[in-house]
Amino acid sequence: VGELGDLDQHLSQNSVLAECQFVKVACPYSCGDNVQQSLLQAHMANDCLNRPFICQYCDHEATYISVINDHWPICVKCPVDCPMNSLGCQWVGERGDLNQHLNDGSVEGQCQFAAVSCPYSCGHAFK
């Protein structure tokens, strides 16, 4: 049993001062969530959209939500399927290598399903 004078500190909503594990405290990553003190570490490690996060493909560092929504769609190291996979191409590679894969079907390892453009840029393409 604690002293009555310590009740305010026990119930503090400051995550540093809070002793009560059931009091809700603001997430220090400023995501706007108020989480029970006992669940704060798990929230910060797994659930917070503003938690620090590193791209698993290129080591770019930002918040979780930024890496997922803004970085991954443009990450040159992120694995992507060939857009011609519906035609039978089974190539999977880094986004940064996709243009080379699609560039010319006559080169070993490049997409045999992609159209080959006229080298004079007349607008005609051939399969």
MOPAC internal coordinates of N, CA, C and O (Angstrom, degrees):
PM7 1SCF
backbone

  N    0.0000 0     0.00 0     0.00 0    0    0    0
  C    1.4503 1     0.00 0     0.00 0    1    0    0
  C    1.5198 1   108.21 1     0.00 0    2    1    0
  O    1.2310 1   120.97 1   -51.85 1    3    2    1
  N    1.3235 1   115.76 1   128.15 1    3    2    1
  C    1.4549 1   120.83 1  -178.85 1    5    3    2
  C    1.5078 1   111.84 1   -91.06 1    6    5    3
  O    1.2310 1   121.71 1    -7.66 1    7    6    5
  N    1.3083 1   114.34 1   172.34 1    7    6    5
  C    1.4632 1   122.26 1   176.90 1    9    7    6
  C    1.5300 1   108.47 1   -77.19 1   10    9    7
  O    1.2310 1   120.23 1   -38.40 1   11   10    9
  N    1.3158 1   117.17 1   141.60 1   11   10    9
  C    1.4566 1   122.34 1   179.30 1   13   11   10
  C    1.5340 1   111.03 1   -58.79 1   14   13   11
  O    1.2310 1   120.03 1   147.30 1   15   14   13
  N    1.3101 1   117.55 1   -32.70 1   15   14   13
  C    1.4674 1   121.96 1   179.72 1   17   15   14
  C    1.5264 1   112.52 1   -68.27 1   18   17   15
  O    1.2310 1   119.79 1   163.88 1   19   18   17
  N    1.3361 1   118.00 1   -16.12 1   19   18   17
  C    1.4676 1   122.01 1   179.83 1   21   19   18
  C    1.5290 1   112.78 1   -93.29 1   22   21   19
  O    1.2310 1   120.43 1   179.59 1   23   22   21
  N    1.3433 1   116.79 1    -0.41 1   23   22   21
  C    1.4537 1   121.04 1  -176.31 1   25   23   22
  C    1.5329 1   112.17 1   -61.18 1   26   25   23
  O    1.2310 1   120.23 1   137.84 1   27   26   25
  N    1.3453 1   117.16 1   -42.16 1   27   26   25
  C    1.4631 1   119.37 1  -179.02 1   29   27   26
  C    1.5249 1   111.64 1   -60.18 1   30   29   27
  O    1.2310 1   120.08 1   135.97 1   31   30   29
  N    1.3111 1   117.46 1   -44.03 1   31   30   29
  C    1.4738 1   119.83 1   178.93 1   33   31   30
  C    1.5212 1   110.19 1   -66.91 1   34   33   31
  O    1.2310 1   120.09 1   140.74 1   35   34   33
  N    1.3261 1   117.44 1   -39.26 1   35   34   33
  C    1.4546 1   121.86 1   179.79 1   37   35   34
  C    1.5317 1   110.71 1   -59.53 1   38   37   35
  O    1.2310 1   120.59 1   142.61 1   39   38   37
  N    1.3203 1   116.48 1   -37.39 1   39   38   37
  C    1.4620 1   121.41 1  -176.85 1   41   39   38
  C    1.5330 1   113.28 1   -97.31 1   42   41   39
  O    1.2310 1   120.12 1  -173.69 1   43   42   41
  N    1.2987 1   117.37 1     6.31 1   43   42   41
  C    1.4634 1   121.44 1  -176.88 1   45   43   42
  C    1.5247 1   110.96 1   -55.07 1   46   45   43
  O    1.2310 1   120.85 1   -39.43 1   47   46   45
  N    1.3347 1   115.97 1   140.57 1   47   46   45
  C    1.4560 1   120.41 1   177.08 1   49   47   46
  C    1.5232 1   111.37 1   -92.65 1   50   49   47
  O    1.2310 1   120.19 1  -171.65 1   51   50   49
  N    1.2996 1   117.25 1     8.35 1   51   50   49
  C    1.4535 1   122.73 1   173.43 1   53   51   50
  C    1.5205 1   106.50 1   -84.70 1   54   53   51
  O    1.2310 1   119.63 1   -60.65 1   55   54   53
  N    1.3165 1   118.32 1   119.35 1   55   54   53
  C    1.4629 1   121.68 1  -173.42 1   57   55   54
  C    1.5218 1   112.99 1   -60.48 1   58   57   55
  O    1.2310 1   120.18 1   157.26 1   59   58   57
  N    1.3363 1   117.25 1   -22.74 1   59   58   57
  C    1.4641 1   120.12 1   178.95 1   61   59   58
  C    1.5203 1   110.53 1   -77.69 1   62   61   59
  O    1.2310 1   120.50 1   142.92 1   63   62   61
  N    1.3498 1   116.66 1   -37.08 1   63   62   61
  C    1.4569 1   120.98 1  -175.40 1   65   63   62
  C    1.5213 1   113.50 1   -92.25 1   66   65   63
  O    1.2310 1   119.62 1   158.73 1   67   66   65
  N    1.3125 1   118.34 1   -21.27 1   67   66   65
  C    1.4642 1   121.46 1  -172.52 1   69   67   66
  C    1.5238 1   111.53 1   -61.71 1   70   69   67
  O    1.2310 1   121.26 1   -52.14 1   71   70   69
  N    1.2945 1   115.20 1   127.86 1   71   70   69
  C    1.4661 1   120.92 1   175.49 1   73   71   70
  C    1.5237 1   110.43 1  -103.06 1   74   73   71
  O    1.2310 1   120.66 1   146.70 1   75   74   73
  N    1.3319 1   116.34 1   -33.30 1   75   74   73
  C    1.4609 1   120.53 1  -178.71 1   77   75   74
  C    1.5239 1   108.24 1   -73.02 1   78   77   75
  O    1.2310 1   120.53 1   -55.70 1   79   78   77
  N    1.3049 1   116.59 1   124.30 1   79   78   77
  C    1.4615 1   121.15 1  -177.58 1   81   79   78
  C    1.5306 1   113.12 1   -77.16 1   82   81   79
  O    1.2310 1   120.46 1   174.07 1   83   82   81
  N    1.3376 1   116.72 1    -5.93 1   83   82   81
  C    1.4614 1   120.19 1  -179.65 1   85   83   82
  C    1.5242 1   113.07 1  -101.11 1   86   85   83
  O    1.2310 1   120.04 1   169.58 1   87   86   85
  N    1.3339 1   117.53 1   -10.42 1   87   86   85
  C    1.4540 1   120.61 1   179.36 1   89   87   86
  C    1.5326 1   108.25 1   -71.33 1   90   89   87
  O    1.2310 1   120.86 1   -36.98 1   91   90   89
  N    1.3247 1   115.96 1   143.02 1   91   90   89
  C    1.4628 1   120.10 1   178.13 1   93   91   90
  C    1.5273 1   109.09 1   -87.79 1   94   93   91
  O    1.2310 1   121.24 1   -46.06 1   95   94   93
  N    1.3305 1   115.24 1   133.94 1   95   94   93
  C    1.4588 1   121.75 1  -179.63 1   97   95   94
  C    1.5267 1   108.61 1  -125.18 1   98   97   95
  O    1.2310 1   121.09 1   -25.40 1   99   98   97
  N    1.3226 1   115.53 1   154.60 1   99   98   97
  C    1.4566 1   120.56 1   179.23 1  101   99   98
  C    1.5270 1   109.69 1   -73.96 1  102  101   99
  O    1.2310 1   120.47 1   -40.00 1  103  102  101
  N    1.2984 1   116.70 1   140.00 1  103  102  101
  C    1.4639 1   121.76 1   176.72 1  105  103  102
  C    1.5293 1   108.46 1   -65.10 1  106  105  103
  O    1.2310 1   120.01 1   -49.47 1  107  106  105
  N    1.3317 1   117.59 1   130.53 1  107  106  105
  C    1.4694 1   120.08 1  -179.89 1  109  107  106
  C    1.5299 1   114.12 1   -68.14 1  110  109  107
  O    1.2310 1   119.63 1   167.07 1  111  110  109
  N    1.3348 1   118.31 1   -12.93 1  111  110  109
  C    1.4607 1   121.02 1   177.67 1  113  111  110
  C    1.5327 1   112.43 1   -87.19 1  114  113  111
  O    1.2310 1   120.52 1  -171.54 1  115  114  113
  N    1.3250 1   116.61 1     8.46 1  115  114  113
  C    1.4766 1   123.13 1   174.85 1  117  115  114
  C    1.5203 1   113.41 1    58.73 1  118  117  115
  O    1.2310 1   120.66 1  -141.46 1  119  118  117
  N    1.3282 1   116.34 1    38.54 1  119  118  117
  C    1.4678 1   119.54 1   177.79 1  121  119  118
  C    1.5179 1   111.61 1   -83.28 1  122  121  119
  O    1.2310 1   120.25 1   167.92 1  123  122  121
  N    1.3374 1   117.13 1   -12.08 1  123  122  121
  C    1.4534 1   121.20 1  -179.60 1  125  123  122
  C    1.5131 1   113.72 1    95.57 1  126  125  123
  O    1.2310 1   120.00 1   173.51 1  127  126  125
  N    1.3369 1   117.60 1    -6.49 1  127  126  125
  C    1.4597 1   120.34 1   179.79 1  129  127  126
  C    1.5244 1   110.70 1   -83.18 1  130  129  127
  O    1.2310 1   121.41 1   -37.59 1  131  130  129
  N    1.3201 1   114.92 1   142.41 1  131  130  129
  C    1.4587 1   122.09 1   169.45 1  133  131  130
  C    1.5173 1   106.51 1  -109.51 1  134  133  131
  O    1.2310 1   121.11 1   -57.28 1  135  134  133
  N    1.3240 1   115.48 1   122.72 1  135  134  133
  C    1.4571 1   121.82 1  -170.43 1  137  135  134
  C    1.5206 1   109.31 1  -124.94 1  138  137  135
  O    1.2310 1   120.58 1   -34.80 1  139  138  137
  N    1.3384 1   116.50 1   145.20 1  139  138  137
  C    1.4700 1   119.05 1   174.41 1  141  139  138
  C    1.5147 1   109.29 1   -56.48 1  142  141  139
  O    1.2310 1   120.76 1   -41.90 1  143  142  141
  N    1.3216 1   116.15 1   138.10 1  143  142  141
  C    1.4657 1   121.99 1  -179.37 1  145  143  142
  C    1.5342 1   111.00 1   -49.98 1  146  145  143
  O    1.2310 1   120.34 1   140.21 1  147  146  145
  N    1.3260 1   116.96 1   -39.79 1  147  146  145
  C    1.4644 1   120.44 1  -177.58 1  149  147  146
  C    1.5334 1   112.57 1   -68.44 1  150  149  147
  O    1.2310 1   119.86 1   160.13 1  151  150  149
  N    1.3134 1   117.88 1   -19.87 1  151  150  149
  C    1.4688 1   122.44 1  -178.18 1  153  151  150
  C    1.5304 1   113.02 1  -106.02 1  154  153  151
  O    1.2310 1   120.56 1   179.91 1  155  154  153
  N    1.3321 1   116.54 1    -0.09 1  155  154  153
  C    1.4627 1   120.32 1  -173.53 1  157  155  154
  C    1.5270 1   112.73 1   -62.89 1  158  157  155
  O    1.2310 1   119.42 1   135.36 1  159  158  157
  N    1.3106 1   118.71 1   -44.64 1  159  158  157
  C    1.4664 1   120.27 1  -178.41 1  161  159  158
  C    1.5266 1   111.66 1   -62.66 1  162  161  159
  O    1.2310 1   120.38 1   138.67 1  163  162  161
  N    1.3260 1   116.89 1   -41.33 1  163  162  161
  C    1.4646 1   120.18 1   178.08 1  165  163  162
  C    1.5314 1   110.33 1   -65.78 1  166  165  163
  O    1.2310 1   120.40 1   139.92 1  167  166  165
  N    1.3294 1   116.85 1   -40.08 1  167  166  165
  C    1.4667 1   120.88 1   177.64 1  169  167  166
  C    1.5217 1   110.31 1   -60.73 1  170  169  167
  O    1.2310 1   120.45 1   133.18 1  171  170  169
  N    1.3193 1   116.74 1   -46.82 1  171  170  169
  C    1.4660 1   121.40 1  -177.83 1  173  171  170
  C    1.5313 1   111.53 1   -66.03 1  174  173  171
  O    1.2310 1   119.93 1   147.12 1  175  174  173
  N    1.3053 1   117.74 1   -32.88 1  175  174  173
  C    1.4664 1   121.22 1  -177.50 1  177  175  174
  C    1.5283 1   113.20 1   -84.59 1  178  177  175
  O    1.2310 1   120.04 1   147.84 1  179  178  177
  N    1.3504 1   117.53 1   -32.16 1  179  178  177
  C    1.4636 1   119.67 1  -169.98 1  181  179  178
  C    1.5220 1   116.60 1  -124.16 1  182  181  179
  O    1.2310 1   119.78 1   150.61 1  183  182  181
  N    1.3191 1   118.02 1   -29.39 1  183  182  181
  C    1.4613 1   120.16 1  -169.16 1  185  183  182
  C    1.5236 1   115.04 1  -111.37 1  186  185  183
  O    1.2310 1   119.68 1   153.03 1  187  186  185
  N    1.3120 1   118.22 1   -26.97 1  187  186  185
  C    1.4608 1   121.15 1  -174.34 1  189  187  186
  C    1.5284 1   110.36 1   -67.14 1  190  189  187
  O    1.2310 1   120.60 1   -53.24 1  191  190  189
  N    1.3133 1   116.46 1   126.76 1  191  190  189
  C    1.4600 1   121.19 1   179.17 1  193  191  190
  C    1.5269 1   112.03 1   -70.28 1  194  193  191
  O    1.2310 1   120.28 1   159.37 1  195  194  193
  N    1.3414 1   117.06 1   -20.63 1  195  194  193
  C    1.4656 1   121.60 1   179.99 1  197  195  194
  C    1.5234 1   113.30 1   -97.51 1  198  197  195
  O    1.2310 1   119.98 1  -171.39 1  199  198  197
  N    1.3289 1   117.64 1     8.61 1  199  198  197
  C    1.4675 1   119.53 1  -179.69 1  201  199  198
  C    1.5306 1   110.04 1   -67.39 1  202  201  199
  O    1.2310 1   120.26 1   -28.41 1  203  202  201
  N    1.3191 1   117.11 1   151.59 1  203  202  201
  C    1.4667 1   119.24 1   176.08 1  205  203  202
  C    1.5260 1   109.70 1   -61.57 1  206  205  203
  O    1.2310 1   120.80 1   -39.32 1  207  206  205
  N    1.3202 1   116.08 1   140.68 1  207  206  205
  C    1.4570 1   120.46 1  -176.06 1  209  207  206
  C    1.5177 1   109.02 1  -147.36 1  210  209  207
  O    1.2310 1   120.39 1   -35.33 1  211  210  209
  N    1.3088 1   116.85 1   144.67 1  211  210  209
  C    1.4554 1   122.78 1  -179.55 1  213  211  210
  C    1.5245 1   108.56 1  -119.22 1  214  213  211
  O    1.2310 1   120.39 1   -50.43 1  215  214  213
  N    1.3182 1   116.86 1   129.57 1  215  214  213
  C    1.4634 1   121.95 1   176.93 1  217  215  214
  C    1.5267 1   108.48 1   -60.41 1  218  217  215
  O    1.2310 1   120.73 1   -53.85 1  219  218  217
  N    1.3084 1   116.22 1   126.15 1  219  218  217
  C    1.4650 1   121.42 1  -177.78 1  221  219  218
  C    1.5211 1   112.75 1   -70.86 1  222  221  219
  O    1.2310 1   120.09 1   168.60 1  223  222  221
  N    1.3254 1   117.43 1   -11.40 1  223  222  221
  C    1.4566 1   120.91 1  -177.06 1  225  223  222
  C    1.5289 1   113.16 1   -99.11 1  226  225  223
  O    1.2310 1   120.23 1   145.45 1  227  226  225
  N    1.3389 1   117.16 1   -34.55 1  227  226  225
  C    1.4736 1   119.04 1  -174.60 1  229  227  226
  C    1.5249 1   114.24 1  -133.26 1  230  229  227
  O    1.2310 1   119.84 1  -179.79 1  231  230  229
  N    1.3346 1   117.91 1     0.21 1  231  230  229
  C    1.4647 1   123.42 1   178.92 1  233  231  230
  C    1.5261 1   114.42 1    71.28 1  234  233  231
  O    1.2310 1   119.57 1  -163.95 1  235  234  233
  N    1.3256 1   118.43 1    16.05 1  235  234  233
  C    1.4723 1   121.58 1   174.02 1  237  235  234
  C    1.5281 1   107.76 1   -63.92 1  238  237  235
  O    1.2310 1   120.38 1   -46.15 1  239  238  237
  N    1.3351 1   116.88 1   133.85 1  239  238  237
  C    1.4627 1   121.72 1  -178.72 1  241  239  238
  C    1.5199 1   111.13 1  -108.85 1  242  241  239
  O    1.2310 1   120.84 1   -45.65 1  243  242  241
  N    1.3287 1   116.00 1   134.35 1  243  242  241
  C    1.4638 1   123.28 1   176.02 1  245  243  242
  C    1.5271 1   107.09 1  -167.47 1  246  245  243
  O    1.2310 1   120.13 1    14.61 1  247  246  245
  N    1.3263 1   117.36 1  -165.39 1  247  246  245
  C    1.4597 1   119.42 1   174.25 1  249  247  246
  C    1.5339 1   108.41 1   -77.75 1  250  249  247
  O    1.2310 1   120.93 1   -20.11 1  251  250  249
  N    1.3168 1   115.83 1   159.89 1  251  250  249
  C    1.4639 1   121.15 1   179.99 1  253  251  250
  C    1.5332 1   110.73 1   -54.43 1  254  253  251
  O    1.2310 1   120.65 1   129.29 1  255  254  253
  N    1.3292 1   116.36 1   -50.71 1  255  254  253
  C    1.4612 1   120.35 1  -175.79 1  257  255  254
  C    1.5260 1   111.51 1   -64.57 1  258  257  255
  O    1.2310 1   120.20 1   145.04 1  259  258  257
  N    1.3159 1   117.23 1   -34.96 1  259  258  257
  C    1.4581 1   121.02 1   178.83 1  261  259  258
  C    1.5292 1   111.67 1   -69.36 1  262  261  259
  O    1.2310 1   120.30 1   137.85 1  263  262  261
  N    1.3195 1   117.03 1   -42.15 1  263  262  261
  C    1.4703 1   119.78 1   178.62 1  265  263  262
  C    1.5221 1   110.05 1   -64.45 1  266  265  263
  O    1.2310 1   120.06 1   133.89 1  267  266  265
  N    1.3177 1   117.50 1   -46.11 1  267  266  265
  C    1.4678 1   121.55 1  -177.22 1  269  267  266
  C    1.5341 1   111.66 1   -66.46 1  270  269  267
  O    1.2310 1   120.23 1   131.54 1  271  270  269
  N    1.3273 1   117.17 1   -48.46 1  271  270  269
  C    1.4749 1   120.51 1  -173.19 1  273  271  270
  C    1.5267 1   114.47 1   -86.16 1  274  273  271
  O    1.2310 1   120.32 1   143.61 1  275  274  273
  N    1.3324 1   116.99 1   -36.39 1  275  274  273
  C    1.4636 1   119.71 1  -172.53 1  277  275  274
  C    1.5277 1   113.39 1  -104.90 1  278  277  275
  O    1.2310 1   120.42 1   141.04 1  279  278  277
  N    1.3251 1   116.80 1   -38.96 1  279  278  277
  C    1.4634 1   119.09 1  -174.17 1  281  279  278
  C    1.5309 1   112.97 1   -85.75 1  282  281  279
  O    1.2310 1   119.74 1   129.94 1  283  282  281
  N    1.3268 1   118.09 1   -50.06 1  283  282  281
  C    1.4694 1   120.03 1  -175.87 1  285  283  282
  C    1.5283 1   113.79 1   -54.69 1  286  285  283
  O    1.2310 1   118.92 1   140.45 1  287  286  285
  N    1.3357 1   119.67 1   -39.55 1  287  286  285
  C    1.4731 1   117.97 1   179.61 1  289  287  286
  C    1.5338 1   114.26 1   -64.18 1  290  289  287
  O    1.2310 1   119.95 1   164.98 1  291  290  289
  N    1.3410 1   117.69 1   -15.02 1  291  290  289
  C    1.4606 1   119.79 1  -179.93 1  293  291  290
  C    1.5286 1   112.88 1  -121.74 1  294  293  291
  O    1.2310 1   119.70 1   177.71 1  295  294  293
  N    1.3270 1   118.18 1    -2.29 1  295  294  293
  C    1.4681 1   121.67 1  -177.06 1  297  295  294
  C    1.5308 1   110.14 1   -61.17 1  298  297  295
  O    1.2310 1   120.35 1   -57.68 1  299  298  297
  N    1.3200 1   116.93 1   122.32 1  299  298  297
  C    1.4619 1   120.91 1  -177.06 1  301  299  298
  C    1.5249 1   112.64 1   -71.97 1  302  301  299
  O    1.2310 1   120.10 1   163.65 1  303  302  301
  N    1.3250 1   117.42 1   -16.35 1  303  302  301
  C    1.4672 1   121.33 1   179.55 1  305  303  302
  C    1.5306 1   112.75 1   -95.56 1  306  305  303
  O    1.2310 1   120.16 1   169.70 1  307  306  305
  N    1.3291 1   117.29 1   -10.30 1  307  306  305
  C    1.4646 1   122.26 1  -177.90 1  309  307  306
  C    1.5319 1   110.06 1   -66.65 1  310  309  307
  O    1.2310 1   119.68 1   -47.50 1  311  310  309
  N    1.3344 1   118.22 1   132.50 1  311  310  309
  C    1.4680 1   119.74 1   179.34 1  313  311  310
  C    1.5263 1   111.80 1   -70.42 1  314  313  311
  O    1.2310 1   121.48 1   -42.74 1  315  314  313
  N    1.3212 1   114.77 1   137.26 1  315  314  313
  C    1.4706 1   121.38 1   177.90 1  317  315  314
  C    1.5262 1   109.25 1  -136.25 1  318  317  315
  O    1.2310 1   121.02 1   -26.04 1  319  318  317
  N    1.3179 1   115.65 1   153.96 1  319  318  317
  C    1.4613 1   121.79 1   173.11 1  321  319  318
  C    1.5176 1   108.18 1   -85.77 1  322  321  319
  O    1.2310 1   120.69 1   -27.09 1  323  322  321
  N    1.2963 1   116.28 1   152.91 1  323  322  321
  C    1.4605 1   121.31 1   172.50 1  325  323  322
  C    1.5257 1   107.88 1   -63.68 1  326  325  323
  O    1.2310 1   119.69 1   -44.44 1  327  326  325
  N    1.3393 1   118.21 1   135.56 1  327  326  325
  C    1.4625 1   119.44 1   178.06 1  329  327  326
  C    1.5321 1   112.57 1   -64.97 1  330  329  327
  O    1.2310 1   120.29 1   169.87 1  331  330  329
  N    1.3113 1   117.05 1   -10.13 1  331  330  329
  C    1.4688 1   121.43 1   177.92 1  333  331  330
  C    1.5311 1   111.41 1   -94.19 1  334  333  331
  O    1.2310 1   120.44 1  -165.86 1  335  334  333
  N    1.3403 1   116.77 1    14.14 1  335  334  333
  C    1.4735 1   118.79 1  -178.06 1  337  335  334
  C    1.5236 1   112.09 1   -64.19 1  338  337  335
  O    1.2310 1   119.90 1   154.68 1  339  338  337
  N    1.3301 1   117.80 1   -25.32 1  339  338  337
  C    1.4729 1   119.45 1   177.19 1  341  339  338
  C    1.5326 1   111.32 1   -70.04 1  342  341  339
  O    1.2310 1   120.94 1   161.99 1  343  342  341
  N    1.3386 1   115.81 1   -18.01 1  343  342  341
  C    1.4664 1   120.60 1   177.40 1  345  343  342
  C    1.5269 1   111.93 1   -94.57 1  346  345  343
  O    1.2310 1   120.60 1   174.23 1  347  346  345
  N    1.3400 1   116.45 1    -5.77 1  347  346  345
  C    1.4483 1   120.16 1   177.12 1  349  347  346
  C    1.5194 1   116.12 1   121.40 1  350  349  347
  O    1.2310 1   119.43 1   173.84 1  351  350  349
  N    1.3169 1   118.69 1    -6.16 1  351  350  349
  C    1.4692 1   119.65 1   179.12 1  353  351  350
  C    1.5204 1   108.92 1   -71.78 1  354  353  351
  O    1.2310 1   120.21 1   -49.58 1  355  354  353
  N    1.3159 1   117.20 1   130.42 1  355  354  353
  C    1.4622 1   121.76 1  -177.84 1  357  355  354
  C    1.5230 1   112.32 1  -106.43 1  358  357  355
  O    1.2310 1   119.97 1  -166.78 1  359  358  357
  N    1.3334 1   117.67 1    13.22 1  359  358  357
  C    1.4619 1   121.36 1  -178.79 1  361  359  358
  C    1.5214 1   110.48 1   -66.31 1  362  361  359
  O    1.2310 1   120.93 1   -46.14 1  363  362  361
  N    1.3302 1   115.83 1   133.86 1  363  362  361
  C    1.4562 1   123.78 1   170.20 1  365  363  362
  C    1.5153 1   105.18 1  -132.01 1  366  365  363
  O    1.2310 1   120.44 1   -50.93 1  367  366  365
  N    1.3075 1   116.76 1   129.07 1  367  366  365
  C    1.4533 1   119.89 1  -178.99 1  369  367  366
  C    1.5117 1   111.44 1  -159.51 1  370  369  367
  O    1.2310 1   121.01 1     6.12 1  371  370  369
  N    1.3166 1   115.67 1  -173.88 1  371  370  369
  C    1.4536 1   120.92 1   179.27 1  373  371  370
  C    1.5266 1   110.00 1   -72.85 1  374  373  371
  O    1.2310 1   121.12 1   -37.36 1  375  374  373
  N    1.3491 1   115.46 1   142.64 1  375  374  373
  C    1.4687 1   120.51 1  -179.35 1  377  375  374
  C    1.5304 1   110.85 1   -53.49 1  378  377  375
  O    1.2310 1   120.23 1   143.99 1  379  378  377
  N    1.3154 1   117.17 1   -36.01 1  379  378  377
  C    1.4579 1   120.91 1  -179.68 1  381  379  378
  C    1.5201 1   113.67 1   -65.20 1  382  381  379
  O    1.2310 1   119.56 1   162.09 1  383  382  381
  N    1.3316 1   118.45 1   -17.91 1  383  382  381
  C    1.4648 1   122.34 1   179.44 1  385  383  382
  C    1.5352 1   112.78 1   -99.38 1  386  385  383
  O    1.2310 1   120.17 1   176.13 1  387  386  385
  N    1.3332 1   117.27 1    -3.87 1  387  386  385
  C    1.4653 1   120.94 1  -174.30 1  389  387  386
  C    1.5262 1   112.51 1   -63.42 1  390  389  387
  O    1.2310 1   119.73 1   135.33 1  391  390  389
  N    1.3224 1   118.12 1   -44.67 1  391  390  389
  C    1.4742 1   119.33 1  -178.90 1  393  391  390
  C    1.5220 1   111.24 1   -61.41 1  394  393  391
  O    1.2310 1   120.06 1   140.53 1  395  394  393
  N    1.3096 1   117.50 1   -39.47 1  395  394  393
  C    1.4679 1   120.12 1   177.98 1  397  395  394
  C    1.5241 1   110.12 1   -65.17 1  398  397  395
  O    1.2310 1   120.64 1   138.94 1  399  398  397
  N    1.3343 1   116.39 1   -41.06 1  399  398  397
  C    1.4669 1   120.96 1   178.56 1  401  399  398
  C    1.5310 1   111.12 1   -60.00 1  402  401  399
  O    1.2310 1   120.24 1   140.06 1  403  402  401
  N    1.3147 1   117.15 1   -39.94 1  403  402  401
  C    1.4725 1   121.73 1  -177.04 1  405  403  402
  C    1.5222 1   113.24 1   -85.31 1  406  405  403
  O    1.2310 1   120.08 1   166.06 1  407  406  405
  N    1.3040 1   117.45 1   -13.94 1  407  406  405
  C    1.4622 1   122.05 1  -169.45 1  409  407  406
  C    1.5249 1   114.76 1   -58.87 1  410  409  407
  O    1.2310 1   120.18 1   129.39 1  411  410  409
  N    1.3233 1   117.25 1   -50.61 1  411  410  409
  C    1.4689 1   118.67 1  -173.57 1  413  411  410
  C    1.5108 1   108.86 1  -151.23 1  414  413  411
  O    1.2310 1   119.99 1   -63.97 1  415  414  413
  N    1.3223 1   117.62 1   116.03 1  415  414  413
  C    1.4554 1   122.62 1  -177.41 1  417  415  414
  C    1.5128 1   115.40 1   -68.61 1  418  417  415
  O    1.2310 1   119.81 1   175.11 1  419  418  417
  N    1.3161 1   117.97 1    -4.89 1  419  418  417
  C    1.4619 1   119.32 1  -177.16 1  421  419  418
  C    1.5237 1   113.04 1   -88.16 1  422  421  419
  O    1.2310 1   119.71 1   169.81 1  423  422  421
  N    1.3294 1   118.16 1   -10.19 1  423  422  421
  C    1.4669 1   121.63 1  -176.96 1  425  423  422
  C    1.5257 1   109.47 1   -95.09 1  426  425  423
  O    1.2310 1   120.53 1   -41.82 1  427  426  425
  N    1.3342 1   116.59 1   138.18 1  427  426  425
  C    1.4795 1   122.13 1   179.90 1  429  427  426
  C    1.5300 1   110.39 1   -53.43 1  430  429  427
  O    1.2310 1   120.59 1   -49.89 1  431  430  429
  N    1.3149 1   116.48 1   130.11 1  431  430  429
  C    1.4577 1   121.76 1   178.15 1  433  431  430
  C    1.5105 1   113.87 1    88.76 1  434  433  431
  O    1.2310 1   119.84 1   172.32 1  435  434  433
  N    1.3076 1   117.91 1    -7.68 1  435  434  433
  C    1.4555 1   119.66 1   179.14 1  437  435  434
  C    1.5237 1   109.88 1   -96.40 1  438  437  435
  O    1.2310 1   120.97 1   -16.61 1  439  438  437
  N    1.3029 1   115.75 1   163.39 1  439  438  437
  C    1.4627 1   121.62 1  -169.80 1  441  439  438
  C    1.5252 1   112.18 1   -67.18 1  442  441  439
  O    1.2310 1   121.47 1   -59.25 1  443  442  441
  N    1.3189 1   114.80 1   120.75 1  443  442  441
  C    1.4631 1   119.98 1   177.84 1  445  443  442
  C    1.5260 1   111.85 1   -79.48 1  446  445  443
  O    1.2310 1   120.18 1   170.96 1  447  446  445
  N    1.3400 1   117.27 1    -9.04 1  447  446  445
  C    1.4599 1   121.41 1  -178.29 1  449  447  446
  C    1.5312 1   112.29 1   -98.09 1  450  449  447
  O    1.2310 1   120.33 1   169.26 1  451  450  449
  N    1.3171 1   116.98 1   -10.74 1  451  450  449
  C    1.4616 1   120.24 1  -179.00 1  453  451  450
  C    1.5251 1   109.74 1   -80.04 1  454  453  451
  O    1.2310 1   120.88 1   -30.71 1  455  454  453
  N    1.2930 1   115.93 1   149.29 1  455  454  453
  C    1.4616 1   121.25 1   178.06 1  457  455  454
  C    1.5237 1   109.39 1   -74.46 1  458  457  455
  O    1.2310 1   121.14 1   -35.34 1  459  458  457
  N    1.3236 1   115.43 1   144.66 1  459  458  457
  C    1.4604 1   122.31 1   176.64 1  461  459  458
  C    1.5221 1   107.07 1  -100.19 1  462  461  459
  O    1.2310 1   120.38 1   -55.12 1  463  462  461
  N    1.3249 1   116.88 1   124.88 1  463  462  461
  C    1.4608 1   121.62 1  -178.77 1  465  463  462
  C    1.5198 1   110.87 1   -85.04 1  466  465  463
  O    1.2310 1   121.34 1   -28.96 1  467  466  465
  N    1.3044 1   115.05 1   151.04 1  467  466  465
  C    1.4708 1   121.14 1   174.88 1  469  467  466
  C    1.5213 1   107.81 1   -62.71 1  470  469  467
  O    1.2310 1   120.23 1   -47.96 1  471  470  469
  N    1.3426 1   117.16 1   132.04 1  471  470  469
  C    1.4696 1   120.13 1  -177.78 1  473  471  470
  C    1.5318 1   113.58 1   -65.34 1  474  473  471
  O    1.2310 1   119.82 1   168.26 1  475  474  473
  N    1.3306 1   117.94 1   -11.74 1  475  474  473
  C    1.4670 1   121.07 1   179.74 1  477  475  474
  C    1.5397 1   112.27 1   -96.26 1  478  477  475
  O    1.2310 1   120.58 1  -169.15 1  479  478  477
  N    1.3217 1   116.50 1    10.85 1  479  478  477
  C    1.4805 1   122.82 1   176.63 1  481  479  478
  C    1.5203 1   113.02 1    54.75 1  482  481  479
  O    1.2310 1   121.05 1  -141.89 1  483  482  481
  N    1.3324 1   115.59 1    38.11 1  483  482  481
  C    1.4749 1   118.83 1   178.95 1  485  483  482
  C    1.5192 1   111.67 1   -80.71 1  486  485  483
  O    1.2310 1   120.09 1   169.95 1  487  486  485
  N    1.3254 1   117.44 1   -10.05 1  487  486  485
  C    1.4518 1   120.22 1   179.15 1  489  487  486
  C    1.5192 1   114.07 1   103.19 1  490  489  487
  O    1.2310 1   119.84 1   169.93 1  491  490  489
  N    1.3227 1   117.91 1   -10.07 1  491  490  489
  C    1.4544 1   120.50 1   178.94 1  493  491  490
  C    1.5282 1   109.85 1   -83.97 1  494  493  491
  O    1.2310 1   121.51 1   -36.54 1  495  494  493
  N    1.3399 1   114.72 1   143.46 1  495  494  493
  C    1.4654 1   121.48 1   177.22 1  497  495  494
  C    1.5254 1   107.82 1  -131.97 1  498  497  495
  O    1.2310 1   121.03 1   -28.74 1  499  498  497
  N    1.3176 1   115.64 1   151.26 1  499  498  497
  C    1.4578 1   121.00 1  -176.37 1  501  499  498
  C    1.5159 1   110.81 1  -133.53 1  502  501  499
  O    1.2310 1   120.92 1   -33.82 1  503  502  501
  N    1.3364 1   115.85 1   146.18 1  503  502  501
  C    1.4705 1   120.87 1   178.05 1  505  503  502
  C    1.5063 1   109.39 1  -112.07 1  506  505  503
  O    1.2310 1   120.10 1   180.00 1  507  506  505

